[in-house]
């Protein structure tokens, strides 16, 4: 296929399925915590606005959670089918870590998800809130185990090699490997930012369509507070993560910065623009700020980092890709900080809900968190190359012995199936977002007599949506925000 090898196709296939999958857990991690905050706020204040928002976002959470589960199953199978040598070599470490995620997080989520989705009128408020919290905790535990496994592949420790296999020597060292804390905090903060941007964009859309009501104002306000708080924290976490990368993966950092070699006593500039050329071993058209690279990367005015020329050609990541994926992520992060500060200034002037320029900006920034997450994962995974387990197992030695034709065929099937299935799911979610929050009737059903709420036969039924005729009519949650 276009002259690509089986290795190239296997990497593209995994990257494609991974790119789809990572977006759904990121949103559900943020939404689960947001739902817990909304239900807690309702229990504390009894304001109707929190109930309306809870049930609006609960439907979206149900669909996103379902798509995340489906796409995650494909990922698990691909490790065995396309990367069988990695499974054979490192499976005694990777297998248990991923199994712990199922035994803890997935079972916790599965145990309480039904109560969360369908139990509002069937269990007491305290028990329902507990279920929501347990699902939120489950998503965070899931992220913890997944990031532990991926971080170990980036900075492996706590293992021994016996024969042709890696075996665990210290499980605490494996789980709490050097990059794990930074990567976990970075991913959770990214999930919260991603969710806040989506929530804010939905609120901005409703206000731009002149569907102004307490629920819409509340979700926009909460989203902007979250962005204002978390975006600067994410920048600080990213700085610590960069220092960790400089220590344990210097080739990745050099590729991210497009830095090829050091001159004695010369500081490292921060390149704002450039086109790294892997063959010529230089970054063409470089535009940089002197000393700023040293200040950020080493926290010293004249500090240096290893250049790519210090590593063998076969051990260098593709600088062109990670150079720009990293700058996309950072650039979007700076825009998030700007949006948060802008919202704070408008809030003080009591114009946050009426400034149409700001609302358009918030709307356009809605997908920014998703794009930033994808750019961050490209930086992380491409920057690790040519290693699957950094410094231990090369990617070329981990791939299964499939032919290029078989991989090209399955890749084509994946592309068609994913765009059909997840495209339809995404369109469904956007339809719900377009509709906006509606008034939710507070009552407690009994055994399910005529006219009473019944338990749906399928979990996805929790995401019921009115017909197209109900969309775009401008009617949302019309409560005054004081009901209960």
C-alpha positions in Angstrom: 0.0 0.0 0.0 1.8 3.2 -1.3 5.1 1.4 -0.8 4.6 1.1 3.0 5.9 -1.8 4.9 3.9 -4.1 7.3 5.5 -2.2 10.2 4.4 1.2 8.8 0.8 -0.1 8.3 0.7 -1.7 11.8 1.8 1.6 13.3 -0.7 3.6 11.3 -3.5 1.2 12.2 -2.7 1.4 15.9 -2.4 5.2 15.7 -5.8 5.5 14.0 -7.7 3.4 16.5 -5.8 5.0 19.4 -6.7 8.5 18.2 -10.4 7.6 18.1 -10.3 5.9 21.5 -8.4 8.4 23.6 -11.0 11.1 22.9 -13.9 9.3 24.5 -12.3 8.4 27.8 -10.9 12.0 28.1 -14.4 13.4 27.8 -16.0 10.8 30.1 -13.3 11.4 32.8 -14.2 15.1 32.8 -18.0 14.6 32.5 -18.1 12.0 35.3 -16.5 14.5 37.7 -18.7 17.3 36.4 -21.8 15.3 37.0 -20.7 14.6 40.6 -20.2 18.3 41.1 -23.7 19.0 39.7 -25.4 16.5 41.8 -23.6 17.6 45.0 -24.6 21.2 44.2 -28.2 20.1 43.8 -28.1 18.2 47.1 -26.6 21.2 48.8 -28.8 24.0 47.3 -31.9 22.2 45.9 -31.7 24.5 42.9 -33.5 23.1 39.8 -30.8 24.4 37.5 -28.4 21.7 38.7 -30.9 19.0 38.1 -31.5 20.2 34.5 -27.8 20.3 33.8 -27.2 16.9 35.4 -29.7 15.1 33.2 -28.7 16.9 30.1 -25.0 16.0 30.4 -25.9 12.5 31.8 -27.3 11.6 28.4 -24.2 12.7 26.6 -22.0 10.9 29.1 -23.9 7.6 28.4 -23.2 7.8 24.7 -19.6 8.8 25.1 -19.0 6.1 27.7 -20.5 3.5 25.3 -18.3 4.6 22.4 -15.2 4.6 24.7 -15.9 1.0 25.8 -16.3 -0.2 22.2 -13.2 1.5 20.9 -11.2 0.3 23.9 -12.0 -3.4 23.1 -10.5 -3.0 19.7 -7.3 -1.6 21.2 -6.9 -4.6 23.4 -7.3 -7.0 20.6 -4.8 -5.1 18.4 -2.0 -5.5 20.9 -2.3 -9.3 20.5 -2.9 -9.4 16.8 -0.5 -6.8 15.5 2.1 -6.6 18.2 2.4 -10.2 19.3 6.2 -10.1 19.9 5.7 -7.2 22.3 3.0 -9.3 24.1 5.4 -12.2 24.3 8.4 -10.1 25.4 6.7 -7.7 27.9 3.3 -9.4 28.5 4.1 -10.6 32.0 4.3 -6.9 33.0 1.8 -5.2 30.7 -0.8 -7.9 31.1 -1.3 -7.7 34.8 -1.2 -3.9 34.8 -4.0 -3.7 32.2 -5.9 -6.5 34.1 -5.8 -4.4 37.3 -7.6 -1.7 35.3 -10.4 -4.1 34.5 -10.6 -5.6 38.0 -10.8 -2.2 39.7 -12.0 0.6 37.5 -14.2 -1.2 35.0 -15.9 -3.3 37.6 -16.5 -0.3 39.8 -18.0 1.7 36.8 -20.1 -1.3 35.7 -21.4 -1.8 39.2 -22.7 1.7 39.7 -23.3 2.9 36.1 -26.8 1.4 36.0 -27.8 3.2 39.2 -26.4 6.4 37.9 -28.2 6.3 34.6 -31.6 4.9 35.7 -31.8 5.3 39.4 -32.8 8.9 39.8 -36.4 8.1 40.5 -35.8 4.6 42.0 -33.2 5.1 44.8 -32.6 7.7 47.4 -30.7 10.9 46.7 -27.7 9.8 48.8 -27.4 6.4 47.1 -27.7 8.0 43.7 -25.0 10.6 44.5 -22.8 7.7 45.8 -23.3 5.9 42.4 -22.3 9.1 40.5 -19.2 9.5 42.7 -18.2 5.9 42.2 -18.4 6.2 38.5 -16.3 9.3 38.6 -13.7 7.6 40.8 -13.8 4.6 38.5 -12.9 6.8 35.5 -9.9 8.2 37.4 -8.8 4.8 38.5 -9.0 3.6 34.9 -6.8 6.5 33.8 -4.3 5.7 36.6 -3.7 2.1 35.4 -3.7 3.0 31.7 -1.2 5.8 32.3 0.9 3.5 34.6 1.2 1.0 31.7 2.0 3.6 29.1 4.4 5.5 31.4 6.3 2.2 32.1 6.8 1.8 28.4 8.2 5.3 28.3 10.4 5.0 31.4 10.7 1.3 32.2 12.0 0.2 35.5 11.4 -2.6 38.1 12.0 -5.4 35.6 14.4 -8.2 34.9 15.1 -10.0 31.6 15.1 -13.8 31.8 15.7 -15.5 28.5 13.7 -13.7 25.9 11.1 -12.2 28.3 10.8 -9.3 30.7 9.6 -10.3 34.1 8.5 -8.1 37.0 11.1 -7.6 39.8 9.5 -4.8 41.7 5.8 -4.0 41.1 5.9 -0.7 43.0 8.8 0.5 40.8 6.9 -0.7 37.7 3.7 1.2 38.5 5.3 4.3 40.0 7.9 4.6 37.3 9.7 8.0 36.9 7.3 9.6 34.3 4.0 8.2 35.8 3.1 11.0 38.2 3.6 13.8 35.7 1.9 12.0 32.9 -1.1 11.1 35.0 -1.6 14.6 36.3 -1.1 16.0 32.8 -3.7 13.6 31.3 -6.3 14.2 34.0 -5.9 18.0 33.8 -6.2 17.7 30.0 -9.5 15.7 30.4 -10.9 18.3 32.7 -9.9 21.1 30.3 -11.3 19.3 27.3 -14.6 18.8 29.1 -14.8 22.4 30.3 -14.2 23.6 26.7 -16.9 21.4 25.4 -19.4 22.5 28.1 -18.5 26.1 27.6 -18.9 25.8 23.8 -22.4 24.3 24.2 -23.3 27.1 26.6 -21.9 29.7 24.1 -23.9 28.1 21.3 -27.1 28.3 23.2 -26.5 32.0 24.1 -25.6 32.9 20.5 -28.9 31.3 19.4 -30.6 33.5 22.0 -31.6 30.6 24.2 -30.8 32.4 27.4 -31.9 30.6 30.6 -30.4 29.9 34.0 -29.1 26.4 33.0 -27.3 27.7 30.0 -25.7 30.5 32.0 -24.7 28.2 34.8 -22.9 25.7 32.5 -21.0 28.5 30.7 -20.0 30.1 34.0 -18.9 26.8 35.6 -16.9 25.9 32.4 -15.1 29.2 32.4 -14.2 29.0 36.1 -12.7 25.5 35.4 -10.7 26.8 32.4 -9.4 29.8 34.4 -8.2 27.5 37.2 -6.9 24.4 35.4 -5.3 25.9 32.3 -2.4 27.6 34.2 -2.0 24.5 36.4 -1.7 22.4 33.3 1.1 24.7 32.1 3.0 24.2 35.4 2.5 20.4 35.2 3.8 20.5 31.6 6.9 22.3 32.8 7.7 19.6 35.3 6.9 16.9 32.8 9.4 18.5 30.4 12.1 18.4 33.0 11.3 14.7 33.6 11.6 14.1 29.8 14.9 15.9 29.6 16.3 13.5 32.3 14.8 10.2 31.0 14.1 10.7 27.3 16.6 13.3 26.1 16.3 12.3 22.4 12.5 13.0 22.5 13.1 16.4 24.0 15.7 17.3 21.4 13.3 16.2 18.7 10.5 18.3 20.2 12.8 21.4 20.2 14.3 20.7 16.8 17.7 21.0 18.5 20.6 19.3 16.8 23.9 20.2 18.5 25.4 22.4 21.2 28.1 25.0 20.8 30.4 25.4 23.8 28.9 28.0 26.2 26.0 28.8 23.9 22.5 28.8 25.3 19.6 27.0 23.7 17.0 29.2 21.9 13.3 28.5 22.0 12.3 27.9 18.4 8.9 29.3 17.5 9.0 28.2 13.9 11.1 25.8 11.9 11.1 22.8 9.6 13.4 20.0 11.0 15.2 18.1 8.2 16.1 14.6 9.4 18.4 14.0 6.4 20.3 17.3 6.5 20.4 17.2 10.3 19.2 20.8 10.7 16.1 22.8 11.4 15.5 25.0 8.3 13.9 28.5 8.5 14.4 28.5 12.3 12.9 31.5 14.2 13.8 31.5 17.9 14.1 33.5 21.0 17.7 33.4 22.4 18.2 31.8 25.9 14.5 31.1 26.4 14.9 27.5 25.5 17.6 27.1 28.2 15.4 29.0 30.7 12.4 26.8 30.1 14.1 23.4 29.6 16.9 23.6 32.2 15.7 26.6 34.4 19.0 28.2 33.8 20.1 31.1 31.5 22.8 29.2 29.6 21.8 25.6 30.2 22.0 23.0 27.5 20.2 19.9 26.5 21.6 17.1 24.3 21.2 17.6 20.6 19.9 15.0 18.2 23.3 14.6 16.7 24.5 13.1 20.0 22.2 10.1 19.2 22.7 7.5 16.5 20.5 8.1 13.4 18.5 4.9 14.1 17.7 6.1 17.6 16.3 9.5 16.7 12.5 10.2 16.7 11.1 12.0 13.7 11.7 15.6 14.7 9.5 17.1 12.0 6.4 15.4 13.5 7.0 15.9 17.2 8.3 19.5 16.7 4.9 20.6 15.3 2.6 18.3 17.3 4.2 19.8 20.5 3.7 23.3 19.3 0.1 22.7 18.4 -0.5 21.4 21.9 1.3 24.3 23.6 -0.3 26.9 21.3 -3.8 25.6 22.1 -2.9 25.6 25.8 -1.9 29.3 25.6 -5.2 30.0 23.9 -7.0 28.2 26.8 -5.3 30.4 29.3 -6.2 33.5 27.3 -9.9 32.3 27.1 -10.0 31.8 30.9 -8.5 35.3 31.6 -10.9 36.9 29.1 -13.9 35.3 30.7 -12.7 36.6 34.1 -12.4 40.1 32.9 -15.9 39.9 31.2 -17.3 38.4 34.4 -16.1 41.4 36.4 -17.8 43.7 33.9 -21.0 41.5 33.9 -20.7 40.9 30.2 -19.7 37.2 30.1 -23.1 36.2 28.9 -23.7 39.0 26.4 -20.3 39.6 24.6 -20.9 37.9 21.3 -17.2 38.1 20.4 -16.3 36.1 23.5 -19.1 33.6 22.9 -17.9 33.0 19.4 -14.4 32.5 20.7 -15.7 30.0 23.3 -17.6 28.2 20.7 -14.6 27.9 18.3 -12.5 26.7 21.2 -14.8 23.8 21.9 -12.8 21.2 20.0 -9.4 22.7 21.2 -9.1 20.3 24.1 -9.6 17.3 21.9 -7.1 18.5 19.3 -4.6 19.3 22.1 -4.9 15.8 23.5 -4.3 14.2 20.1 -1.3 16.5 19.6 0.0 15.5 23.0 -0.3 11.8 22.3 1.4 12.2 18.9 4.3 13.9 20.7 4.5 11.2 23.3 4.2 8.2 21.1 6.2 9.4 18.0 8.8 10.9 20.4 9.3 7.4 21.9 10.3 5.9 18.6 12.1 3.8 17.5 11.3 2.0 20.8 8.1 0.3 22.1 9.6 -0.2 25.5 12.1 2.7 25.7 15.7 1.6 25.4 14.8 -2.1 25.6 12.5 -3.3 22.8 12.4 -1.7 19.3 9.2 -1.2 17.5 10.5 -3.1 14.5 11.1 -6.1 16.8 7.6 -6.0 18.4 5.4 -6.2 15.3 3.6 -9.4 14.3 4.7 -11.3 11.2 1.8 -10.2 9.0 2.0 -9.2 5.4 1.5 -5.7 4.2 -1.6 -6.7 2.2 -3.4 -8.1 5.2 -2.7 -5.0 7.3 -3.7 -2.7 4.4 -7.0 -4.5 4.1 -7.8 -4.4 7.8 -6.8 -0.8 8.0 -9.2 0.1 5.3 -12.0 -1.8 7.1 -11.2 0.0 10.3 -11.3 3.4 8.6 -14.7 2.7 7.0 -16.2 1.1 10.1 -14.9 3.8 12.5 -16.1 6.7 10.5 -19.5 5.1 10.1 -20.0 3.9 13.7 -18.3 6.7 15.6 -19.3 9.3 13.0 -23.0 8.4 13.7 -22.3 8.5 17.4 -20.6 11.9 17.3 -23.5 13.3 15.2 -25.9 12.0 17.8 -24.0 13.7 20.6 -23.9 17.0 18.6 -27.6 16.7 18.1 -28.1 16.5 21.9 -25.8 19.4 22.5 -27.6 21.5 20.0 -30.9 20.8 21.8 -29.6 22.1 25.1 -30.7 21.5 28.6 -34.4 20.9 29.3 -36.5 21.2 32.4 -36.4 17.9 34.4 -39.5 17.0 36.4 -38.5 16.1 40.0 -40.6 13.1 41.2 -40.0 9.6 42.5 -41.6 6.8 40.5 -42.9 3.7 42.1 -43.4 0.3 40.5 -43.8 1.5 37.0 -47.6 1.8 36.5 -49.3 3.4 33.5 -47.6 6.7 32.6 -44.7 6.2 35.0 -41.1 6.1 34.1 -39.8 2.6 33.3 -36.4 1.1 33.2 -35.0 1.1 29.6 -34.2 -2.3 28.1 -30.8 -1.1 26.9 -28.2 1.1 28.7 -27.9 3.4 25.7 -31.6 4.2 26.0 -30.6 6.6 28.7 -29.5 8.9 25.9 -33.0 9.5 24.6 -33.4 12.5 22.4 -36.6 14.2 21.1 -37.4 14.2 17.4 -35.9 16.7 15.1 -39.0 18.8 15.3 -38.0 19.6 18.9 -34.6 20.9 17.9 -33.9 24.5 17.3 -37.1 25.8 18.8 -35.3 28.0 21.3 -36.9 26.4 24.4 -34.6 25.2 27.1 -34.8 24.8 30.9 -37.1 27.6 31.8 -36.9 27.3 35.6 -35.8 30.2 37.6 -33.0 28.2 39.2 -34.6 28.2 42.6 -36.9 25.2 42.3 -36.4 21.9 44.1 
